[in-house]
Amino acid sequence: MSTTTGSPGTPGPAQGPGTPGDQGSAAAAGPLIKDVTTASFMADVIETSRTVPVIVDFWAPWCGPCKQLGPILEKLVTAAGGKVRLAKVDIDQNQALAGQLRIQSIPMVYAFFGGRPLDGFAGAIPESQVKAFIDNVIAAAGGTPGDGGPDLAKMVADARALLEKGDDGGALSLYSEVLQHDEKNVDALAGLARCYIASGETEAAQGLLDSLPETAANHPDAAAARAALELHAAGAALTGEAAALEAKVAADPTDLQARYDLALAHFAANRREASVDQLIEIVRRKRDWNDSAARKQLVKMFEAWGPQDPLTIEGRQRLSAILFA
């Protein structure tokens, strides 16, 4: 094993080599990253490895080094664009399999190809070494590291750019395509939640956010989606009162509570510019009103829309002009 760190043993249940098929066609079928059990190991690892190399990550929820290594493996396997798969095995939930494979310490990583083990390493190693390991596995399986397959990172970046330009339909299409290749791609899942919010499908967005792993709690797109959901929830009950609130503000421009409620109603109805206008006016009239509630809502809106959204950029400039005048 040329890239082995530590001394992993040779897994027991590997089958005969079989005949590796066309790697490109295999990459198109099924997700890149899977949670694998004792029952599914033969199909998801041994059989799948007959056409595309499969890296198996043996881990446990209580293992600190596993939490460091796992995201690195997922990131690099995703970046490989389908030339390799990742199977994640929780040894606490699959003790019989761990025993059969003689897993004595974790994290433990094995690569399979042609139905049998190809390479492996033990312990949490630096990302550069993990990348070298994956590149070697791809090369040993007859592939060329770094080429072929969709560039999922670029697709995510393009989708985010479309979303921030207001093209939530185009963004949704791209995010969905990414998820066809990697169903656990946090960037795409969080971005898709933002698309659902933009189209008013808040329940679907909430469901997606609830499905994200704890490690994605601080993901910027997930944070943006949660901020948007909070704003929608605050304004949803006020959307039917928008006309009455407009009349109240027109009759008494100093009624800052009515103006604030109107801003929330505008946001929930996707009248973004009108929402910003009302909150900016509150800050202009009395910046510390209600414990700076208008400024805090503006900041939350900018987070929901993202830093490159034209309205975020314009709104921040207007807010700064008032605060630092």
Long-range contacts (C-beta under 8 A, 24 or more apart in sequence): 1-119, 1-120, 1-121, 2-119, 2-136, 3-119, 3-121, 3-129, 3-132, 3-133, 3-136, 4-119, 4-120, 4-121, 4-122, 5-121, 5-122, 5-123, 5-125, 5-129, 6-105, 6-121, 6-122, 6-123, 7-122, 8-108, 8-109, 8-110, 8-120, 8-121, 8-122, 9-102, 9-104, 10-117, 11-101, 11-102, 11-110, 11-117, 12-100, 12-101, 12-102, 13-41, 13-42, 13-46, 13-100, 13-101, 14-46, 14-112, 14-115, 14-116, 14-117, 15-46, 15-115, 15-116, 16-115, 16-116, 17-114, 17-115, 17-116, 18-50, 18-114, 18-115, 19-50, 19-114, 20-50, 20-51, 20-113, 20-114, 20-141, 20-142, 21-50, 21-51, 22-51, 23-51, 23-52, 23-83, 23-141, 23-142, 23-143, 24-148, 25-51, 26-51, 26-52, 26-82, 27-52, 27-81, 27-82, 27-83, 27-148, 27-149, 28-82, 30-85, 31-181, 31-182, 31-183, 31-184, 32-77, 32-78, 32-82, 32-84, 32-85, 32-86, 32-181, 32-182, 33-74, 33-77, 33-78, 33-85, 33-86, 33-88, 33-182, 33-183, 33-184, 34-85, 34-86, 34-87, 34-88, 35-88, 35-89, 35-90, 36-87, 36-88, 36-89, 36-94, 37-89, 37-93, 37-94, 37-97, 38-94, 38-96, 38-97, 41-87, 41-89, 41-94, 41-97, 44-87, 45-87, 45-112, 46-112, 46-115, 47-115, 48-85, 49-112, 49-113, 49-114, 49-115, 49-116, 50-114, 50-115, 52-82, 52-83, 52-84, 52-85, 52-113, 52-141, 53-83, 53-84, 53-85, 53-111, 53-112, 53-113, 53-118, 53-137, 53-138, 53-140, 53-141, 53-143, 54-84, 54-85, 54-86, 54-87, 54-111, 54-112, 54-113, 55-84, 55-85, 55-86, 55-87, 55-109, 55-110, 55-111, 55-112, 55-134, 55-137, 56-86, 56-87, 56-88, 56-89, 56-109, 56-110, 56-111, 56-112, 57-86, 57-87, 57-88, 57-89, 57-107, 57-109, 58-89, 58-91, 58-98, 58-101, 58-103, 58-106, 58-107, 58-108, 58-109, 58-110, 59-88, 59-89, 59-90, 59-91, 59-106, 59-107, 60-90, 60-91, 60-92, 60-106, 61-90, 61-92, 62-92, 63-106, 63-107, 65-106, 65-107, 65-123, 65-124, 66-106, 66-107, 66-124, 67-215, 68-124, 69-107, 69-109, 69-124, 69-125, 69-130, 70-107, 71-215, 72-127, 72-130, 73-109, 73-130, 74-184, 76-127, 76-130, 76-131, 76-134, 77-134, 78-152, 78-153, 78-182, 78-185, 79-152, 79-153, 80-134, 80-138, 80-145, 80-149, 81-148, 81-149, 81-150, 81-151, 81-152, 81-181, 82-148, 82-149, 82-150, 82-181, 83-138, 83-141, 83-143, 83-145, 83-148, 83-149, 84-111, 84-134, 84-137, 84-138, 84-141, 84-143, 109-133, 111-137, 113-137, 113-140, 113-141, 114-141, 149-181, 150-177, 150-178, 150-181, 152-178, 152-181, 152-182, 152-185, 152-188, 153-187, 156-185, 156-187, 156-188, 156-191, 159-188, 159-191, 160-191, 160-221, 160-306, 161-308, 163-191, 163-194, 163-195, 163-198, 163-306, 164-305, 164-306, 164-308, 164-309, 164-310, 165-310, 166-198, 168-194, 168-195, 168-198, 168-199, 169-195, 169-199, 171-195, 172-196, 172-199, 186-212, 186-213, 186-216, 186-219, 186-222, 187-219, 187-221, 189-216, 190-216, 190-219, 190-220, 190-221, 190-222, 190-224, 190-225, 191-221, 193-221, 193-222, 193-225, 194-221, 194-224, 194-225, 194-228, 197-225, 197-228, 197-229, 197-232, 197-304, 198-270, 200-270, 202-229, 202-232, 202-233, 205-229, 220-306, 221-306, 223-303, 224-303, 224-304, 224-305, 224-306, 225-304, 227-300, 227-301, 227-303, 227-304, 228-304, 228-305, 230-300, 231-264, 231-267, 231-268, 231-297, 231-300, 231-301, 231-304, 232-267, 232-268, 234-264, 234-268, 235-264, 235-265, 235-266, 235-267, 235-268, 235-269, 236-268, 238-262, 238-264, 238-265, 238-268, 239-265, 239-268, 239-269, 241-265, 242-266, 242-269, 249-278, 254-285, 256-282, 256-285, 256-286, 256-289, 256-290, 256-294, 257-290, 260-290, 260-293, 260-294, 260-297, 263-294, 263-297, 264-297, 267-301, 272-301, 272-305, 272-311, 273-311, 275-301, 276-301, 276-311, 276-314, 276-315, 276-318, 280-315, 280-318, 280-319, 280-322, 283-319, 283-322, 283-323, 284-322, 287-322, 287-323, 295-319, 295-323
